[in-house]
Amino acid sequence: MRRTALPLLFLLSLGVFALAQTSTTVIESACGRSVSTCNIYTADGGRVDLNNHNPLYVFSSQGVAVTCPNADVTSYVYTVNGPMPSRSNPADVGWTLHVACDSVVLDVQGHAHYSPYKYAGVYYFADSGTVSY
């Protein structure tokens, strides 16, 4: 019993280190027509998916997925820094998003841009930020 217990305890202790907090930066990403369904890419090769039903999924470059279901969200703040772009207001407008839950914190800054071309409308872009999980 003692021979099998020590290796098992050692392996369990390694699991604690695997759960350590990771922080990475957000790189420029195109969000499309909505911030609430944006796929944001990170500098370490990972991806953060925003979704209407479960606000946050984090996929690291190692393939590890961390979710943040609605029930665990402690903070969700989306602000726009001015009037939204439109045909009559084509200027880029900045926005920020902060989402936090038990295991994930996402802070992103971006801009919204009006495109008058074939699929006219407002498009969102993530410019910078951080994600910790």
N, C-alpha and C positions, 0 to 999 in steps of 0.2 A: 504494500500500500504506500509506504513512504517513498519508494522509488518512482512511482507514477504521480504522486502528489506534487513533488517539487517541480518536475518539468511542466506540469499543468499550471501551477502557480506562476511560473516564469512566462508562459505563453499568455496568460491572462494579464500580466503586468504590461506586456508589449501592446496589448489591445488598448490600454489607457493612453499610451503615447500616440496611437493611431487616431484617437479622437481629439487631438490637439487642434486649437483654433488656427485656421489658415486665412491669410488676407492677401488679396491680389488687386491689381488695378484694372479698371475698365478701359477698353480701347474703343476707338470710334466704330460705331455700329449703326446700321440703318434699321429703324424700327417699323417703317411702313406707315400705315394710316392711324395707328393708335399706340400710345405708350403702354396701355394696359395689356397688350399682347405682344410685347417687344422681346426679341432675342438679342441679348447683350453679350458680347464676347469679351474675354479677359486676356490679360497679357500672358498668362501662363498656359494658354491654349484651352481654357475651359469656356463654359457658356452658362449664362443665367437666363432662364426663360420666365417671362412674366405671363400670367394666365389669369383670365377672369375668374375661374372656378377655384383654383389653388394659386394664390398670388405669386408663389416663387418656387422655382426648381433650380438647383445649382448642380451643374455637371462639371466636375473637375477634369483636368487633362488625363487623369488616371481612370476616368470613367465612374468615379464615385458620385452618386446622386444624393443630394440633400433636399428635402422638401420642406416647405413652410405652409401647412394647410391653414385655411381661414381661421380655424379655432385657435391657432397658436400666434396669430398676428397681434403684436402689441402696439405697433405704430405703422400707419400708412398715410404719408403726407405727399401730395402732389401739388405743386404750385407752378403757375405760369407767370412770367415776369412782364406782363403787358397784354394788350389786346391780341387775340389770336390772328395769325396771318390769314388773309383772304384775297380775293381778286382786287378789292379796293385798298388793302393793306398788305402789300407783298413783302414787307420787311420780315427778316428772321426774328423770332421771338424765343428767348431762353426759357427753359423749364428745369425744375429740379424734382427728384423723386427720392423719398426715404421710405424704406420698408424694413421693419424689424420684427423678428419673432424669437423664439427660444434659442434657435441655433444659427440664424442667419441675420446679417445686417447689410443692407444694400443702400448706398448713397450714390446717385447718378445725377450729372448735369448734362443737359443737351439743348437742342434748339429745334424749333418747328419752322417749316419752310413751306410757302405756298408755291405749287407748281401749276402754271397755266396751260401745260401741254396736254397731250392726248387724254391722260387720266387725271384731269385737273383736280386739285384738292390739297389739303394740308398733309405733309409728310413729316415724320418725327425722326430725329437722329440723336443717339447717345454720343456725347463728346468725351466725357471723362468721368471718373468716380472710383469708388472702391467697393469691394464685396468681401465680407468676412464670414466664414462658416466653420 
